[in-house]
Amino acid sequence: MGALPSTRVCEVAMFPWTRVLTLAAAVLASATIAAGPVSASAAVEAAGPSATDTQPPTVPGPPRPFALSQVRLALTWAPSTDDTAVTAYDVFRSTGSPVIFTAVGTSTTTTFVDTGLSPGTIYLYQVRARDAAGNVSAFSPIVPAMTPGPCTTPPPAPTNLTTAAVGPASVRLHWTIVVPGLGCSPTGFDVLRAPGYSGDTFSPIAQVGFTDTYVDTTVAPNSVYRYQVRSRSANGLVSWPSNTVLVVTPAP
């Protein structure tokens, strides 16, 4: 069976939970047969089912988190299927920025309890399945989970606010989510807008959940707008605003 990698680094900043990360394939160990005269049938029998089983399990369902306490989270997910049998699930977790997934445990069922966490903190989880031959599935979708706890300071502000697309009647924004290792974590975002190249006060135009994109469809053609985004904690504390981006919508 291939060795379980202890750490994986994602080549993206933070969610967008709507993004799919590129995942490295597991390395399978090769079997060796002792020297000496061995018949072909004996070799196959000695190698066992793993010599012919090369089909990986299907992808597990996204883990569903449940808070058990301020320092414990339970995860459950839909099972994988396999041509022989799924033997275990590997659970990976990431904390803070940048996103670095580390193996935190293995379960022979579709549940796992993660302990030793920090209160009021967001963690990212994904799981994969393994069979008896060492074949591993692709990783499940990434799911955020937050431990309950007191939150007395605002979460970090988003960074790298940019315009992903601009049209006469819509502006698509994208930003980088910053999740702290400890303390208050963002659970949503406020999108702010001001008219013109300068002056005028920024006003909230939308509150969104844990996402890194927003499409403003309330703009007018051939107009100038400025945008900012700020993080919002579960108890309503807001961060400083992100950087400002200037947008000029084209004429229709």
C-alpha positions as CSV (number, residue, x, y, z in Angstrom):
1,M,0.0,0.0,0.0
2,G,1.3,3.4,-0.8
3,A,2.5,5.7,2.0
4,L,0.0,8.3,3.1
5,P,1.3,11.8,2.3
6,S,1.4,13.8,5.5
7,T,1.0,17.2,3.9
8,R,-0.3,18.7,0.7
9,V,0.0,22.3,-0.4
10,C,-2.8,23.7,-2.6
11,E,-1.6,26.1,-5.2
12,V,-4.5,28.5,-4.6
13,A,-4.9,31.2,-2.0
14,M,-8.2,30.4,-0.4
15,F,-11.6,29.3,-1.4
16,P,-13.4,29.8,-3.4
17,W,-15.3,26.9,-2.4
18,T,-16.5,26.9,-5.9
19,R,-13.1,26.1,-7.2
20,V,-11.8,22.6,-7.7
21,L,-8.2,22.0,-6.6
22,T,-5.8,19.9,-8.6
23,L,-4.8,16.9,-6.6
24,A,-1.7,14.7,-6.7
25,A,-2.2,10.9,-7.3
26,A,-1.0,8.5,-4.6
27,V,2.1,6.4,-5.2
28,L,1.5,2.6,-5.1
29,A,4.2,0.3,-3.8
30,S,5.3,-2.5,-6.1
31,A,5.4,-6.1,-4.9
32,T,8.5,-8.2,-5.2
33,I,8.6,-12.0,-5.4
34,A,11.4,-13.9,-3.7
35,A,14.1,-15.3,-6.0
36,G,13.9,-18.9,-7.0
37,P,11.8,-21.0,-9.4
38,V,8.2,-19.8,-9.1
39,S,5.5,-20.8,-11.5
40,A,3.4,-18.2,-13.2
41,S,0.2,-19.4,-11.4
42,A,2.1,-19.5,-8.0
43,A,3.3,-15.9,-8.6
44,V,-0.2,-14.6,-9.2
45,E,-1.5,-16.5,-6.2
46,A,1.3,-15.1,-4.0
47,A,0.7,-11.6,-5.2
48,G,-2.9,-11.7,-4.2
49,P,-5.8,-9.5,-5.3
50,S,-3.6,-6.3,-5.2
51,A,-1.7,-7.5,-8.2
52,T,-4.7,-7.2,-10.4
53,D,-6.9,-4.6,-8.7
54,T,-6.0,-1.2,-10.2
55,Q,-9.4,0.5,-10.0
56,P,-9.6,3.3,-7.4
57,P,-12.7,3.9,-5.3
58,T,-15.2,6.5,-6.3
59,V,-14.9,10.0,-4.7
60,P,-16.4,10.3,-1.2
61,G,-19.2,12.8,-0.6
62,P,-18.3,16.2,0.9
63,P,-17.8,16.0,4.6
64,R,-20.6,17.5,6.7
65,P,-19.3,19.1,9.9
66,F,-21.0,19.1,13.3
67,A,-19.6,21.0,16.3
68,L,-19.3,18.8,19.4
69,S,-17.6,21.4,21.5
70,Q,-15.3,24.4,21.2
71,V,-12.4,22.1,20.4
72,R,-14.0,19.1,18.7
73,L,-15.7,18.7,15.3
74,A,-17.4,15.6,14.0
75,L,-17.4,14.9,10.2
76,T,-19.6,12.6,8.2
77,W,-19.8,11.9,4.5
78,A,-21.4,9.8,1.8
79,P,-19.5,6.5,1.3
80,S,-17.4,5.6,-1.7
81,T,-17.9,2.5,-3.8
82,D,-15.2,0.1,-5.1
83,D,-15.0,-3.0,-7.3
84,T,-13.8,-4.9,-4.3
85,A,-14.2,-3.0,-1.1
86,V,-13.4,0.4,0.5
87,T,-11.2,-0.3,3.5
88,A,-10.6,3.2,4.9
89,Y,-11.0,7.0,4.5
90,D,-8.1,9.5,5.0
91,V,-9.1,12.8,6.5
92,F,-7.2,16.0,5.6
93,R,-7.4,19.4,7.3
94,S,-6.1,22.9,6.6
95,T,-5.9,25.8,9.0
96,G,-5.4,29.5,8.1
97,S,-3.6,30.9,5.1
98,P,-2.0,29.7,2.9
99,V,-4.1,26.6,2.4
100,I,-2.0,23.6,3.4
101,F,-3.8,20.3,3.8
102,T,-2.4,17.8,6.4
103,A,-3.5,14.3,7.1
104,V,-5.1,14.3,10.5
105,G,-6.5,10.8,10.7
106,T,-8.0,7.6,9.1
107,S,-11.5,6.1,9.6
108,T,-12.9,2.8,8.6
109,T,-16.4,4.3,8.7
110,T,-17.9,7.4,7.1
111,T,-17.4,9.4,10.3
112,F,-14.5,11.1,12.0
113,V,-14.0,13.2,15.1
114,D,-11.3,15.8,15.0
115,T,-10.0,16.9,18.4
116,G,-7.5,19.4,19.9
117,L,-8.9,22.4,17.8
118,S,-9.1,26.0,18.7
119,P,-12.4,27.8,19.6
120,G,-14.0,30.2,17.1
121,T,-11.8,29.0,14.3
122,I,-12.6,27.9,10.7
123,Y,-11.0,24.7,9.4
124,L,-11.1,23.2,5.9
125,Y,-11.6,19.5,5.4
126,Q,-11.6,16.9,2.6
127,V,-11.5,13.2,2.5
128,R,-10.5,10.4,0.2
129,A,-11.1,6.6,0.1
130,R,-8.7,3.7,0.0
131,D,-9.1,0.0,-0.9
132,A,-7.2,-3.1,0.1
133,A,-4.9,-2.8,-2.9
134,G,-3.7,0.6,-2.0
135,N,-5.7,2.4,-4.7
136,V,-6.9,5.9,-3.6
137,S,-9.8,7.9,-4.8
138,A,-9.8,11.6,-5.8
139,F,-10.4,14.0,-3.0
140,S,-13.8,15.1,-2.0
141,P,-14.9,18.7,-2.3
142,I,-13.4,21.1,0.3
143,V,-15.8,22.0,3.1
144,P,-15.3,24.7,5.8
145,A,-16.2,24.0,9.4
146,M,-16.1,26.4,12.3
147,T,-15.7,25.6,16.0
148,P,-17.9,27.6,18.3
149,G,-16.3,30.1,20.7
150,P,-16.1,33.7,21.7
151,C,-15.2,36.2,19.0
152,T,-14.2,39.6,20.3
153,T,-12.0,40.9,17.4
154,P,-12.9,41.4,13.8
155,P,-11.7,38.9,11.2
156,P,-8.9,39.7,8.8
157,A,-9.8,41.9,5.8
158,P,-10.0,40.2,2.3
159,T,-7.1,40.9,0.0
160,N,-6.4,41.1,-3.8
161,L,-9.9,42.5,-4.7
162,T,-10.0,42.5,-8.5
163,T,-12.6,42.6,-11.3
164,A,-13.0,39.3,-13.0
165,A,-15.4,40.6,-15.7
166,V,-17.1,43.9,-16.6
167,G,-20.0,44.4,-18.8
168,P,-22.5,47.2,-19.5
169,A,-24.9,45.8,-16.9
170,S,-22.8,43.7,-14.6
171,V,-19.5,43.7,-12.7
172,R,-17.9,40.4,-11.4
173,L,-15.7,40.8,-8.4
174,H,-13.1,38.3,-7.0
175,W,-11.1,38.5,-3.7
176,T,-8.8,36.4,-1.6
177,I,-10.2,35.1,1.7
178,V,-7.9,35.4,4.7
179,V,-8.5,32.9,7.5
180,P,-6.6,33.4,10.7
181,G,-5.0,30.4,12.5
182,L,-6.6,31.6,15.7
183,G,-9.4,34.0,16.7
184,C,-12.3,35.3,14.7
185,S,-12.7,33.8,11.3
186,P,-14.8,35.2,8.4
187,T,-18.2,33.6,7.8
188,G,-19.4,36.0,5.2
189,F,-18.5,39.3,3.3
190,D,-20.0,42.7,2.8
191,V,-19.6,44.2,-0.7
192,L,-19.3,48.0,-0.7
193,R,-19.7,50.4,-3.6
194,A,-19.2,54.1,-4.2
195,P,-19.9,56.1,-7.4
196,G,-17.4,58.1,-9.4
197,Y,-13.6,58.3,-9.5
198,S,-13.4,59.8,-6.0
199,G,-15.4,61.2,-3.2
200,D,-18.8,59.9,-2.0
201,T,-19.1,57.3,0.7
202,F,-18.9,53.6,0.3
203,S,-22.2,51.9,1.0
204,P,-23.0,48.2,1.4
205,I,-24.8,46.8,-1.6
206,A,-24.8,43.1,-0.7
207,Q,-24.0,40.6,2.1
208,V,-22.8,37.2,0.8
209,G,-21.8,34.0,2.5
210,F,-18.4,32.2,2.5
211,T,-17.4,32.8,-1.1
212,D,-14.8,34.8,-3.0
213,T,-16.9,36.1,-5.8
214,Y,-19.8,38.5,-6.3
215,V,-21.6,39.7,-9.4
216,D,-23.1,43.2,-9.2
217,T,-26.0,43.5,-11.6
218,T,-27.3,46.9,-10.4
219,V,-24.7,49.0,-12.4
220,A,-25.5,51.2,-15.3
221,P,-23.7,51.3,-18.7
222,N,-20.9,53.8,-19.3
223,S,-20.5,54.6,-15.5
224,V,-17.7,54.7,-13.0
225,Y,-17.8,52.7,-9.7
226,R,-15.4,51.9,-6.9
227,Y,-15.6,48.7,-4.9
228,Q,-14.4,47.3,-1.6
229,V,-15.1,44.1,0.3
230,R,-14.9,43.5,4.1
231,S,-15.1,40.3,6.1
232,R,-17.8,39.6,8.6
233,S,-17.7,37.2,11.6
234,A,-20.5,34.9,12.8
235,N,-21.4,37.4,15.5
236,G,-21.4,40.4,13.1
237,L,-18.0,41.9,13.6
238,V,-16.6,43.4,10.4
239,S,-13.0,43.9,9.2
240,W,-11.3,46.8,7.7
241,P,-12.1,47.1,4.0
242,S,-10.0,45.5,1.3
243,N,-8.2,47.4,-1.3
244,T,-10.3,49.5,-3.7
245,V,-10.9,48.7,-7.3
246,L,-12.1,51.2,-9.9
247,V,-14.5,50.0,-12.6
248,V,-15.8,51.7,-15.7
249,T,-18.7,49.9,-17.3
250,P,-18.7,50.0,-21.1
251,A,-21.5,51.4,-23.3
252,P,-24.0,48.8,-24.5
